[in-house]
Amino acid sequence: MKRLLLLSFLFSLFTFSSNAQWLPCVDAALLTGATCAVVDSVYGCDMVVYNCENDAIYNHGITHFTHDPYPYITSGLACHVDFSISESGGIYSFNDSVGNSISGAPSYLWDFGDGNSSTDAVFTTHSYSTPGYYTVCATIDDGGLCSSKSCRVILVTGGGGCTPLFLATTNCGVTTFTDLSTPTGYSYAEWDLGDGTTATAAPGNYMHSYAVSDTYTVHFQMIDTVNLCNLGYSTDIIVTIPSVAANFSYVASGTGPYAVNFTNTSSGATSYMWDFGDGDTSSAENPVHDYDSCSYSVNLTAIDSNGCISDTLILIDACDISVPTFNSVLNSMSVYPNPAKDNINLVLNSRLNSDVILIVKDVTGRNVVESIPVQLNAGKNNYKLDLPKLPAGVYIIQINDDFGMMNTRVLIK
């Protein structure tokens, strides 16, 4: 119920019944010609009140500002102007409902932002000949005790209006942002994913992989050069990264038949699937398996309660009781940037000097980057991988060595 109320509230903020839009936020680059003047309150897009109109517009974006050089007259009544905006049939109405002065009705000056103005008192109307962003200002003055100025930014469109909106869902470490914006065929979107990652993307759904479970503030800016829309939508999302990690050790008997005891050391899993490399499988947690010969590649798939999986592969020697039981020469591996585009950087933390093989797979298991030999030194190793042109999606970076395998996911945009 709370989610439905929140969505209803957000739609009310960003849905407009006319072409006159009282903008919740205006990008700094859209407004030019402003000069710095001390004002009483400038409301920035970051929800901070500033003392300088120019600072708010060019550094933080602006919603509106007011300036009351004589905020209180001798009677103690406030001297302040503000106004509402409405539109019907291309005629824009501006109505000040709070301006007042003890010396009678103050003079009004309305600046419509397109080079036209009016001295109508309290209420006035205006028609714009060209779509675009306009800063509309109302100033009242009684020539002495009362002076106040208030400005708001409006968007006059070519028709229709725009509504930016998305819904975020996270599945197995990948967050999908479902684009619910209208119109659907807008020009492009700018994303700030809240973890230091920004992106410019075409209209439609967008995917991102977060490295850490946390709450992130995501901002989506919708730009439409046809309808002259540049509107934003922000919300907090909760991202939970799967904690499932497959791992196992084994002990070989060294005598035929070659019985091998597997010890499952996975974390975060609720079920398992073993592929013993000889055609046999098992769903047991800690199976024992008999082999006919010595060398096999054993794969363990660990699955958590949400269906997210983690795989690990170990090359075992069922004949040698002295074979190491760890699953990889690596202690850890990480990749950045993530998402990536043209190239990625791998940080490989190795226990010892070793030659390994690097492979990139798609989600179907097909190799998209074939075996690349990499020589590692004990400790931290940095390796840069130039990617071929790949379709956007999730890919697996796999490191194979003499003892086993380690992998991680990367999102290609």
ZAKE-745877 format. One record per residue: x, y, z of N, C-alpha, C in turn. Coordinates in steps of 0.2 Angstrom, whole numbers, padded with zeros to 4 digits, always signed. Layout:
N
XYZXYZXYZ
...
END
This chain:
413
+0004-0006+0000+0000+0000+0000+0004+0006+0000
+0010+0006+0004+0014+0012+0004+0017+0013-0002
+0019+0008-0006+0022+0008-0013+0017+0012-0018
+0011+0009-0017+0006+0012-0022+0005+0020-0020
+0005+0022-0014+0004+0029-0012+0010+0033-0015
+0016+0030-0014+0022+0033-0016+0022+0034-0024
+0020+0029-0028+0020+0030-0035+0015+0035-0037
+0009+0035-0033+0004+0040-0035+0006+0047-0034
+0010+0048-0028+0013+0054-0026+0018+0057-0032
+0022+0052-0034+0027+0054-0039+0024+0056-0046
+0019+0052-0048+0015+0054-0054+0012+0061-0053
+0009+0062-0047+0006+0069-0046+0012+0074-0047
+0018+0073-0045+0023+0078-0046+0025+0079-0053
+0025+0074-0057+0028+0074-0064+0023+0074-0069
+0017+0074-0068+0012+0074-0073+0008+0081-0074
+0008+0083-0080+0005+0090-0081-0001+0089-0085
-0006+0093-0084-0012+0093-0088-0012+0098-0094
-0007+0102-0094-0006+0107-0099+0001+0108-0101
+0002+0113-0106+0009+0114-0109+0013+0118-0104
+0010+0121-0099+0013+0126-0094+0016+0121-0089
+0022+0120-0088+0025+0116-0083+0029+0120-0078
+0027+0119-0072+0030+0122-0066+0036+0117-0064
+0042+0119-0067+0047+0114-0067+0049+0112-0060
+0050+0106-0058+0053+0104-0051+0061+0105-0051
+0064+0106-0057+0071+0107-0057+0073+0109-0064
+0078+0114-0065+0080+0116-0072+0087+0115-0072
+0090+0112-0077+0097+0111-0078+0100+0118-0079
+0106+0118-0076+0110+0125-0076+0111+0127-0083
+0113+0122-0088+0115+0124-0095+0109+0127-0099
+0103+0126-0097+0097+0129-0100+0096+0136-0099
+0099+0139-0094+0097+0146-0093+0104+0150-0094
+0103+0156-0097+0109+0160-0098+0107+0167-0096
+0112+0171-0095+0111+0178-0094+0109+0180-0087
+0109+0176-0083+0108+0178-0076+0114+0181-0073
+0112+0186-0068+0117+0190-0065+0117+0188-0057
+0122+0188-0054+0122+0187-0047+0120+0193-0043
+0114+0191-0039+0111+0197-0035+0109+0193-0028
+0110+0197-0023+0108+0194-0016+0101+0194-0016
+0098+0188-0014+0091+0187-0014+0090+0184-0007
+0083+0184-0005+0082+0181+0001+0082+0173+0001
+0079+0170-0004+0079+0163-0005+0079+0161-0012
+0084+0156-0013+0085+0153-0020+0084+0146-0019
+0079+0143-0022+0078+0136-0021+0081+0132-0026
+0087+0128-0024+0091+0124-0029+0088+0117-0030
+0090+0114-0036+0088+0107-0037+0090+0102-0032
+0095+0104-0028+0098+0100-0023+0094+0101-0016
+0089+0105-0016+0085+0106-0011+0088+0111-0006
+0093+0114-0008+0097+0119-0003+0094+0126-0005
+0093+0130+0000+0092+0137-0001+0098+0141-0001
+0099+0145-0007+0105+0149-0008+0103+0156-0007
+0109+0160-0007+0108+0167-0006+0110+0171-0013
+0111+0167-0018+0113+0170-0024+0110+0167-0030
+0106+0171-0034+0102+0168-0039+0107+0164-0044
+0113+0168-0046+0117+0165-0051+0120+0158-0048
+0122+0158-0042+0125+0152-0039+0120+0146-0040
+0114+0147-0038+0109+0142-0039+0108+0139-0046
+0108+0144-0051+0106+0142-0058+0112+0139-0061
+0118+0141-0060+0124+0138-0064+0127+0133-0060
+0126+0132-0053+0130+0127-0050+0125+0121-0047
+0119+0123-0046+0115+0118-0043+0108+0117-0047
+0107+0121-0052+0100+0121-0055+0095+0125-0050
+0090+0127-0053+0085+0132-0049+0078+0130-0050
+0074+0130-0045+0067+0129-0046+0063+0136-0046
+0065+0140-0040+0062+0147-0040+0066+0151-0035
+0065+0158-0035+0069+0162-0030+0064+0168-0028
+0066+0171-0023+0062+0177-0021+0067+0182-0018
+0065+0188-0018+0069+0194-0016+0065+0199-0012
+0066+0200-0006+0062+0205-0002+0067+0209+0002
+0069+0215-0002+0074+0219+0002+0071+0223+0008
+0064+0224+0008+0061+0226+0014+0055+0221+0016
+0057+0216+0019+0052+0211+0020+0047+0212+0025
+0048+0217+0029+0042+0219+0034+0041+0226+0034
+0035+0229+0034+0034+0236+0034+0032+0237+0041
+0031+0244+0043+0030+0246+0050+0025+0243+0054
+0019+0241+0050+0014+0237+0054+0015+0230+0056
+0021+0228+0053+0023+0221+0055+0020+0216+0049
+0017+0218+0044+0014+0214+0039+0020+0212+0034
+0020+0206+0032+0025+0204+0027+0024+0207+0020
+0029+0209+0017+0029+0212+0010+0032+0206+0006
+0028+0202+0002+0031+0197-0001+0026+0195-0007
+0030+0194-0013+0026+0192-0019+0028+0184-0021
+0023+0181-0023+0024+0174-0026+0018+0173-0030
+0018+0168-0035+0013+0167-0039+0012+0160-0042
+0006+0158-0044+0004+0152-0047+0004+0153-0054
+0004+0147-0058+0004+0147-0065-0001+0142-0067
-0005+0143-0073-0009+0139-0076-0009+0140-0083
-0012+0136-0087-0012+0137-0094-0019+0134-0097
-0022+0137-0102-0027+0135-0106-0027+0137-0113
-0027+0133-0118-0028+0135-0125-0022+0139-0127
-0016+0138-0124-0010+0142-0126-0009+0149-0122
-0014+0150-0118-0014+0157-0114-0012+0155-0107
-0006+0158-0105-0003+0157-0098-0006+0162-0093
-0008+0159-0087-0011+0164-0082-0006+0164-0076
-0004+0170-0074+0000+0171-0068-0004+0175-0062
-0004+0172-0056-0008+0175-0051-0005+0175-0045
-0004+0182-0042+0000+0183-0036-0006+0183-0031
-0006+0179-0026-0011+0179-0021-0009+0181-0014
-0002+0183-0013+0000+0185-0007+0003+0192-0006
+0004+0196-0012+0007+0202-0011+0003+0207-0007
+0006+0212-0003+0002+0216+0001+0006+0222+0003
+0003+0228+0005+0006+0234+0007+0001+0238+0011
+0003+0241+0016-0002+0246+0020-0003+0252+0016
+0001+0254+0011+0000+0260+0008-0004+0259+0002
-0008+0254+0002-0012+0252-0004-0009+0247-0009
-0012+0246-0014-0010+0241-0019-0003+0243-0022
+0002+0239-0022+0008+0241-0024+0008+0241-0032
+0013+0244-0035+0013+0243-0043+0016+0236-0044
+0014+0233-0050+0017+0227-0052+0021+0227-0058
+0026+0223-0059+0029+0222-0065+0030+0215-0066
+0027+0212-0072+0028+0205-0074+0033+0205-0079
+0038+0201-0079+0043+0200-0084+0042+0192-0086
+0039+0191-0093+0038+0185-0095+0044+0181-0098
+0050+0184-0098+0056+0180-0100+0057+0179-0107
+0052+0182-0111+0053+0182-0118+0054+0189-0121
+0056+0194-0117+0056+0201-0119+0050+0205-0118
+0044+0202-0116+0038+0205-0115+0037+0206-0108
+0033+0211-0106+0031+0212-0099+0024+0215-0098
+0022+0216-0092+0015+0218-0091+0015+0222-0084
+0011+0227-0083+0010+0230-0077+0003+0229-0073
+0000+0223-0076-0006+0221-0073-0005+0220-0065
-0010+0221-0061-0010+0220-0054-0012+0213-0052
-0009+0210-0048-0011+0203-0045-0011+0198-0050
-0015+0199-0056-0016+0194-0061-0015+0196-0068
-0012+0192-0072-0010+0194-0079-0010+0187-0083
-0010+0188-0089-0010+0182-0094-0005+0184-0099
-0002+0179-0103+0002+0180-0108+0002+0174-0113
+0004+0175-0119+0004+0169-0124+0012+0169-0127
+0015+0164-0127+0021+0163-0130+0021+0161-0137
+0026+0164-0141+0026+0162-0148+0031+0156-0150
+0035+0155-0145+0040+0150-0147+0041+0145-0141
+0041+0139-0142+0042+0134-0136+0049+0135-0133
+0050+0134-0127+0056+0134-0123+0056+0135-0116
+0061+0136-0113+0062+0138-0105+0062+0145-0104
+0057+0147-0100+0057+0155-0098+0057+0156-0091
+0061+0161-0089+0061+0163-0082+0056+0169-0081
+0050+0167-0077+0045+0172-0076+0046+0175-0070
+0046+0182-0069+0047+0186-0063+0041+0191-0062
+0039+0191-0056+0034+0196-0053+0038+0201-0048
+0037+0207-0049+0040+0212-0044+0034+0217-0042
+0034+0218-0035+0029+0223-0032+0033+0228-0029
+0031+0234-0029+0034+0240-0026+0029+0245-0025
+0029+0248-0019+0025+0254-0017+0029+0260-0017
+0035+0260-0019+0039+0266-0019+0042+0268-0013
+0042+0263-0008+0045+0265-0001+0046+0259+0003
+0041+0257+0007+0041+0252+0012+0041+0245+0009
+0038+0244+0003+0036+0237+0001+0040+0236-0006
+0044+0231-0006+0047+0229-0012+0049+0221-0012
+0047+0218-0017+0048+0210-0017+0048+0208-0024
+0052+0203-0025+0053+0200-0032+0053+0192-0031
+0049+0189-0036+0049+0181-0036+0049+0179-0043
+0053+0174-0044+0054+0171-0051+0053+0163-0051
+0050+0161-0056+0049+0154-0057+0051+0152-0064
+0053+0146-0065+0055+0144-0072+0049+0139-0075
+0047+0141-0081+0042+0137-0084+0045+0134-0091
+0041+0129-0093+0043+0126-0100+0037+0127-0104
+0038+0130-0110+0032+0131-0115+0034+0125-0120
+0030+0120-0121+0032+0115-0125+0028+0116-0132
+0030+0111-0137+0026+0111-0143+0020+0107-0142
+0019+0104-0137+0013+0100-0136+0014+0094-0132
+0010+0092-0128+0010+0085-0125+0013+0085-0118
+0019+0088-0117+0023+0087-0111+0026+0081-0110
+0030+0080-0104+0034+0074-0103+0034+0072-0096
+0034+0066-0095+0034+0063-0088+0040+0058-0087
+0045+0060-0083+0051+0055-0082+0049+0050-0076
+0050+0044-0077+0049+0039-0072+0052+0032-0073
+0054+0029-0068+0057+0022-0069+0055+0018-0063
+0056+0011-0064+0055+0007-0058+0061+0002-0058
+0064+0001-0052+0071-0002-0052+0069-0009-0048
+0072-0014-0051+0072-0021-0048+0079-0024-0049
+0081-0028-0044+0088-0031-0044+0087-0038-0043
+0091-0042-0048+0090-0049-0048+0097-0052-0049
+0100-0055-0044+0106-0058-0044+0112-0053-0046
+0112-0048-0043+0117-0043-0043+0116-0038-0049
+0112-0039-0053+0111-0034-0059+0104-0030-0058
+0104-0024-0058+0098-0020-0057+0096-0017-0064
+0089-0019-0065+0086-0016-0071+0082-0011-0069
+0083-0005-0073+0078+0001-0072+0073+0001-0078
+0067-0001-0077+0062-0001-0082+0059+0006-0083
+0060+0008-0089+0058+0015-0091+0051+0016-0092
+0048+0020-0088+0040+0021-0088+0039+0028-0091
+0044+0031-0093+0043+0038-0095+0038+0039-0101
+0035+0045-0102+0031+0047-0108+0033+0054-0110
+0034+0055-0117+0033+0050-0122+0039+0045-0122
+0037+0039-0125+0043+0034-0125+0048+0035-0130
+0047+0039-0135+0052+0040-0140+0055+0047-0139
+0057+0048-0133+0061+0055-0132+0068+0054-0134
+0072+0059-0134+0079+0059-0137+0084+0055-0134
+0085+0056-0128+0090+0052-0124+0089+0053-0117
+0093+0049-0113+0092+0050-0105+0099+0050-0102
+0100+0054-0097+0106+0054-0093+0105+0051-0086
+0109+0046-0084+0108+0042-0078+0114+0044-0073
+0112+0045-0067+0117+0045-0061+0115+0040-0057
+0119+0034-0057+0117+0028-0053+0118+0028-0046
+0121+0034-0043+0122+0034-0036+0128+0031-0033
+0132+0028-0037+0138+0025-0034+0144+0028-0038
+0144+0034-0041+0149+0037-0044+0149+0036-0052
+0144+0031-0054+0143+0030-0061+0138+0034-0064
+0140+0037-0070+0135+0041-0074+0135+0038-0081
+0130+0039-0085+0129+0036-0092+0124+0040-0096
+0125+0041-0102+0120+0044-0107+0118+0038-0111
+0111+0037-0111+0108+0031-0115+0102+0033-0119
+0101+0028-0123+0095+0029-0127+0089+0028-0123
+0083+0030-0125+0076+0028-0122+0076+0021-0121
+0072+0019-0115+0071+0012-0114+0075+0010-0107
+0074+0003-0106+0077+0000-0100+0084+0001-0100
+0087+0001-0094+0094+0002-0093+0096-0003-0087
+0102-0006-0088+0105-0011-0083+0111-0009-0080
+0112-0010-0073+0118-0008-0070+0120-0013-0064
+0126-0015-0063+0128-0019-0058+0132-0015-0053
+0129-0016-0047+0132-0013-0041+0137-0017-0037
+0142-0015-0035+0148-0019-0032+0146-0020-0024
+0142-0016-0021+0141-0017-0014+0133-0016-0012
+0131-0020-0008+0124-0020-0005+0123-0013-0002
+0119-0009-0004+0118-0002-0001+0111+0001-0003
+0110+0007+0000+0104+0011-0003+0107+0016-0007
+0105+0017-0014+0108+0022-0018+0103+0027-0021
+0104+0033-0021+0100+0038-0024+0101+0038-0032
+0096+0036-0036+0097+0036-0043+0093+0042-0046
+0097+0046-0050+0093+0051-0054+0093+0050-0061
+0087+0051-0064+0086+0050-0071+0084+0056-0074
+0087+0059-0079+0086+0065-0083+0083+0063-0090
+0077+0065-0091+0074+0064-0098+0075+0070-0102
+0078+0069-0108+0079+0075-0113+0075+0073-0119
+0071+0078-0121+0067+0077-0128+0068+0084-0131
+0071+0083-0137+0072+0090-0141+0066+0091-0145
+0062+0086-0146+0056+0088-0150+0051+0091-0146
+0049+0089-0140+0044+0092-0135+0047+0097-0131
+0054+0098-0132+0058+0103-0127+0057+0101-0120
+0058+0095-0118+0058+0093-0111+0065+0091-0109
+0066+0093-0103+0072+0092-0099+0070+0091-0092
+0067+0085-0090+0065+0084-0083+0068+0078-0080
+0068+0079-0073+0072+0073-0070+0067+0070-0065
+0069+0064-0063+0066+0060-0058+0071+0056-0054
+0071+0057-0047+0076+0054-0043+0072+0049-0037
+0075+0044-0035+0072+0040-0030+0078+0036-0027
+0077+0033-0021+0082+0029-0018+0080+0022-0019
+0085+0018-0021+0084+0011-0022+0088+0007-0017
+0086+0001-0015+0089-0004-0010+0092-0009-0015
+0099-0010-0015+0102-0015-0019+0105-0020-0014
+0103-0027-0015+0106-0032-0011+0110-0037-0016
+0116-0037-0015+0121-0041-0019+0121-0048-0017
+0120-0053-0021+0119-0060-0018+0126-0062-0015
+0125-0065-0009+0131-0068-0005+0133-0075-0007
+0130-0078-0011+0131-0085-0013+0138-0085-0016
+0142-0090-0014+0149-0091-0017+0150-0099-0017
+0152-0102-0022+0153-0109-0023+0160-0110-0021
+0162-0115-0017+0168-0117-0016+0168-0124-0013
+0174-0128-0014+0174-0134-0011+0181-0137-0011
+0183-0142-0006+0189-0145-0006+0188-0153-0007
+0193-0156-0008+0192-0164-0009+0198-0167-0006
+0197-0174-0004+0202-0178-0002+0202-0184-0006
+0207-0186-0010+0207-0192-0014+0210-0198-0010
+0208-0204-0012+0210-0210-0008+0217-0212-0011
+0218-0211-0017+0225-0213-0020+0225-0220-0022
+0220-0224-0021+0219-0231-0023+0213-0233-0027
+0214-0238-0032+0208-0239-0036+0203-0244-0032
+0196-0244-0033+0193-0238-0037+0195-0231-0033
+0195-0226-0037+0198-0220-0034+0192-0216-0031
+0191-0217-0025+0185-0213-0021+0188-0207-0019
+0184-0202-0020+0185-0195-0018+0180-0192-0014
+0182-0189-0008+0177-0186-0003+0177-0179-0005
+0171-0176-0006+0171-0169-0008+0168-0165-0002
+0171-0160+0001+0168-0156+0006+0166-0149+0003
+0160-0148+0004+0157-0142+0002+0158-0136+0006
+0162-0131+0004+0163-0125+0008+0160-0119+0006
+0154-0119+0002+0151-0114-0001+0147-0110+0004
+0146-0103+0003+0142-0099+0008+0136-0096+0004
+0131-0095+0008+0125-0092+0006+0120-0096+0001
+0122-0103+0001+0118-0107-0004+0113-0111+0000
+0108-0113-0004+0102-0117-0001+0102-0124-0005
+0105-0124-0011+0105-0131-0014+0111-0131-0019
+0113-0137-0021+0119-0138-0025+0118-0143-0031
+0123-0142-0036+0123-0147-0041+0130-0148-0043
+0132-0154-0042+0139-0157-0044+0139-0160-0051
+0144-0158-0055+0146-0161-0061+0153-0164-0060
+0153-0171-0059+0160-0174-0057+0165-0175-0063
+0162-0173-0069+0167-0173-0075+0167-0179-0079
+0164-0184-0076+0164-0191-0080+0157-0193-0082
+0153-0188-0082+0146-0189-0084+0141-0190-0079
+0143-0191-0072+0139-0192-0067+0138-0185-0063
+0132-0184-0060+0130-0178-0056+0127-0180-0050
+0127-0175-0045+0124-0176-0039+0121-0169-0036
+0116-0170-0032+0113-0164-0028+0115-0164-0021
+0119-0169-0019+0121-0169-0012+0125-0164-0010
+0125-0162-0003+0129-0156-0001+0137-0158-0001
+0138-0164+0002+0145-0167+0003+0146-0174+0000
+0146-0175-0007+0146-0181-0010+0152-0185-0009
+0152-0191-0010+0158-0196-0011+0157-0199-0018
+0162-0199-0022+0162-0201-0029+0168-0206-0031
+0166-0211-0035+0171-0216-0037+0173-0214-0044
+0180-0214-0046+0182-0213-0052+0186-0219-0055
+0186-0219-0062+0189-0225-0065+0197-0223-0066
+0198-0217-0067+0205-0215-0068+0206-0209-0064
+0211-0205-0066+0214-0200-0061+0212-0193-0062
+0212-0190-0068+0211-0183-0069+0204-0181-0072
+0201-0176-0068+0194-0174-0070+0193-0167-0068
+0189-0164-0072+0187-0157-0070+0180-0157-0067
+0180-0155-0060+0173-0155-0056+0171-0148-0055
+0164-0148-0057+0161-0141-0056+0156-0142-0051
+0156-0137-0047+0150-0136-0042+0146-0129-0043
+0140-0130-0043+0135-0124-0044+0132-0124-0037
+0132-0118-0034+0129-0116-0028+0123-0112-0030
+0117-0113-0027+0111-0109-0028+0108-0106-0022
+0107-0100-0022+0104-0097-0016+0096-0097-0016
+0093-0095-0011+0085-0095-0011+0082-0091-0016
+0085-0086-0019+0082-0082-0024+0084-0085-0031
+0087-0090-0032+0089-0093-0038+0095-0091-0041
+0099-0087-0038+0105-0084-0040+0111-0089-0039
+0115-0090-0044+0120-0095-0044+0127-0093-0044
+0132-0097-0041+0139-0096-0042+0142-0103-0043
+0147-0103-0048+0150-0109-0050+0158-0109-0048
+0160-0114-0047+0168-0115-0047+0170-0122-0050
+0175-0122-0053+0178-0128-0056+0185-0129-0054
+0186-0136-0052+0192-0138-0049+0195-0144-0054
+0201-0144-0056+0204-0149-0059+0207-0154-0054
+0204-0160-0053+0206-0164-0047+0210-0170-0050
+0214-0173-0046+0218-0179-0047+0216-0184-0042
+0211-0188-0044+0208-0193-0040+0214-0199-0037
+0219-0199-0041+0224-0204-0039+0230-0202-0034
+0230-0195-0033+0236-0192-0029+0233-0189-0023
+0235-0192-0017+0232-0189-0011+0236-0183-0009
+0241-0181-0012+0245-0175-0010+0243-0169-0014
+0238-0170-0019+0236-0165-0023+0233-0159-0019
+0234-0153-0020+0232-0147-0016+0224-0147-0017
+0221-0145-0011+0213-0145-0011+0210-0139-0012
+0214-0133-0013+0211-0127-0014+0209-0126-0021
+0204-0121-0022+0201-0121-0029+0203-0117-0034
+0208-0113-0032+0211-0108-0037+0218-0105-0034
+0222-0103-0039+0228-0100-0037+0227-0093-0034
+0221-0090-0036+0219-0083-0034+0216-0083-0027
+0218-0078-0023+0214-0077-0017+0208-0073-0018
+0208-0068-0023+0202-0064-0025+0204-0061-0032
+0198-0059-0035+0198-0055-0042+0193-0050-0042
+0194-0044-0045+0189-0039-0046+0190-0036-0052
+0185-0032-0055+0185-0029-0061+0182-0022-0061
+0185-0017-0065+0183-0011-0065+0185-0008-0072
+0181-0003-0075+0175-0001-0073+0169-0006-0074
+0164-0005-0070+0158-0010-0071+0152-0006-0070
+0148-0005-0075+0149-0007-0082+0154-0005-0086
+0156-0008-0091+0162-0007-0095+0159-0006-0102
+0164-0003-0107+0162-0002-0114+0168-0005-0118
+0174-0002-0118+0179-0004-0123+0184-0008-0120
+0186-0007-0113+0191-0011-0110+0189-0012-0103
+0192-0017-0099+0191-0018-0092+0198-0019-0089
+0198-0017-0083+0204-0018-0079+0203-0024-0074
+0207-0029-0073+0207-0034-0069+0212-0034-0063
+0210-0034-0057+0214-0035-0051+0214-0042-0049
+0220-0045-0050+0221-0053-0048+0226-0053-0042
+0223-0056-0037+0227-0057-0031+0229-0064-0030
+0235-0066-0032+0238-0073-0032+0242-0075-0026
+0241-0081-0024+0245-0084-0019+0252-0085-0021
+0253-0086-0027+0260-0088-0029+0261-0087-0037
+0267-0087-0039+0268-0086-0046+0265-0092-0050
+0261-0090-0055+0257-0095-0059+0255-0092-0066
+0255-0097-0071+0252-0095-0077+0244-0097-0077
+0240-0093-0079+0233-0094-0079+0230-0092-0086
+0224-0094-0087+0221-0093-0094+0214-0089-0092
+0214-0083-0096+0208-0079-0095+0203-0080-0101
+0197-0081-0099+0191-0082-0104+0186-0077-0103
+0182-0075-0108+0176-0071-0107+0170-0075-0110
+0165-0076-0106+0159-0079-0108+0153-0075-0108
+0148-0077-0112+0142-0073-0112+0137-0078-0107
+0131-0076-0106+0127-0079-0101+0125-0086-0103
+0126-0088-0110+0124-0094-0112+0130-0099-0111
+0136-0096-0109+0142-0101-0108+0146-0100-0114
+0144-0097-0120+0149-0096-0126+0155-0092-0125
+0160-0094-0127+0166-0090-0126+0166-0084-0131
+0166-0078-0129+0167-0072-0133+0174-0069-0134
+0178-0071-0129+0185-0069-0129+0189-0076-0127
+0192-0079-0132+0195-0085-0132+0201-0085-0127
+0204-0091-0125+0209-0091-0120+0215-0087-0121
+0216-0082-0116+0222-0078-0116+0227-0080-0110
+0233-0082-0112+0238-0084-0107+0240-0077-0103
+0240-0078-0096+0242-0072-0092+0247-0075-0087
+0253-0072-0086+0257-0074-0081+0257-0069-0075
+0255-0073-0069+0254-0069-0063+0260-0070-0058
+0262-0065-0055+0266-0065-0049+0263-0065-0043
+0266-0068-0038+0263-0069-0031+0261-0062-0029
+0255-0061-0026+0252-0054-0024+0248-0051-0029
+0247-0044-0029+0242-0041-0033+0245-0040-0040
+0241-0042-0045+0242-0041-0052+0237-0037-0055
+0239-0032-0059+0234-0028-0063+0235-0030-0071
+0229-0031-0074+0229-0033-0081+0223-0030-0084
+0225-0027-0090+0220-0023-0094+0218-0027-0100
+0212-0028-0101+0209-0032-0106+0205-0028-0111
+0207-0027-0117+0203-0024-0123+0198-0028-0125
+0192-0026-0125+0186-0030-0127+0184-0029-0134
+0182-0034-0137+0179-0034-0144+0173-0030-0144
+0170-0028-0149+0163-0025-0149+0158-0030-0147
+0155-0029-0141+0150-0034-0139+0143-0031-0138
+0138-0035-0139+0131-0033-0137+0131-0031-0130
+0127-0026-0128+0126-0025-0121+0123-0031-0117
+0125-0032-0111+0123-0037-0107+0128-0039-0102
+0126-0045-0098+0131-0047-0093+0135-0053-0095
+0142-0052-0094+0147-0057-0096+0151-0060-0090
+0154-0066-0091+0157-0069-0085+0165-0068-0087
+0169-0066-0083+0176-0066-0083+0179-0072-0079
+0182-0077-0083+0184-0083-0080+0191-0084-0080
+0194-0085-0074+0202-0087-0074+0203-0094-0072
+0206-0098-0077+0207-0105-0076+0215-0106-0074
+0216-0110-0069+0223-0111-0067+0224-0119-0066
+0230-0121-0064+0231-0128-0063+0227-0131-0057
+0224-0127-0053+0221-0129-0047+0213-0129-0048
+0211-0124-0052+0204-0123-0052+0202-0117-0056
+0197-0113-0054+0194-0108-0058+0191-0103-0053
+0191-0096-0055+0188-0091-0052+0185-0087-0057
+0178-0084-0055+0175-0080-0060+0172-0074-0057
+0170-0069-0061+0166-0063-0059+0162-0061-0064
+0157-0057-0063+0152-0054-0068+0154-0047-0070
+0153-0045-0076+0154-0038-0078+0148-0036-0083
+0146-0030-0082+0140-0028-0087+0144-0024-0092
+0142-0026-0098+0144-0022-0104+0139-0018-0107
+0140-0011-0108+0135-0007-0110+0136-0005-0117
END
